[in-house]
Amino acid sequence: MAKTTDRAALNEWYAIETAAELTAKPVRSRLLGQDIELFRREDGQPVVREIEAGWPTGPALPVREKYGCIWTTLGHPNKEIFEISEADETDRRFVPCGWVKMRASGLRVVENFLDMAHFPFVHTDILGSEPHTEVPGYLSEIRRDIDEVWATNCTFFQPRIAATESEGAFVQLTYRVPTPFVVMLYRVCPTAPERLDAIALFIHPIEEDLCRAQPVMYLVDNSSTHTALLNFEQVIFMQDRIIVENQRPLLLPLEARQEIPTRADSSSVAYRRWLKEKGIRFGTTMGAG
């Protein structure tokens, strides 16, 4: 497909590569249907350019290096990349979990991340288990002052809430959607109950029905090995991949009558309403043009 004409999607920042993996050797990729090339200059600065007919064209795109990733935009964002305050806390473990490609809309991936109801059936004996299948009521809202979607007062029984834990417990969860293609989870840290672990999922939308996603974690955990932390998150994410790729349609419906929500889908309802208000068409059944 060609580069989208969806201005709402174009005017967002996107994580497109792990910063530590970018070298002077140009790497080609795609973003929102547009071919791009990225590399590091001799002075270490990242560069991203659009490619037309096999050749880089035009001036370099805006670039930021943040949260362990290279970010760029094909449009003109009206604000900088959102803040993750936990990233500034020096005692936290930063764990980038690697990119996973999925044949689905990136918006479907965000919505799956928000869905607690699938925990007992997809992440059995890790994030959920029977008979604890009910999703207690929680609050979902569009926070107009910061233009984000939040779901708060979420509780759920999880048999293994983190890599450090082997016993189950009811946990408090908070979800945050700072941009259409980024979703975050905050959970009480098992080893420091007065603090919250922060887990973000950065999504790189390649085409309307194809994306890459990378979980990154900011954890208060001085005991687990890096491999244990990585394996814990990767097992969960690969289980999610199977579910997301088998959803139909691959694109996210924004018309309320196309998929019937339940009480547990409160965050999804708020997310879809927010996308519709913003005019996002890329990755939806509304069509990006």
BELFEN-V818552 format. One record per helix or strand of 3 or more residues. SS is the DSSP state (A for helix, B for strand). FROM is the first residue (numbers start at 0). LEN is the number of residues. Records with the same first field share a line. If there is no record, write none. Layout:
# BELFEN-V818552
SS->FROM-LEN, FROM-LEN
This chain:
# BELFEN-V818552
A->6-4, 18-3, 84-4, 105-9, 118-4, 225-20, 262-16
B->13-5, 26-5, 33-7, 45-7, 54-3, 62-4, 68-4, 92-10, 138-5, 147-11, 168-11, 181-8, 191-16, 209-10
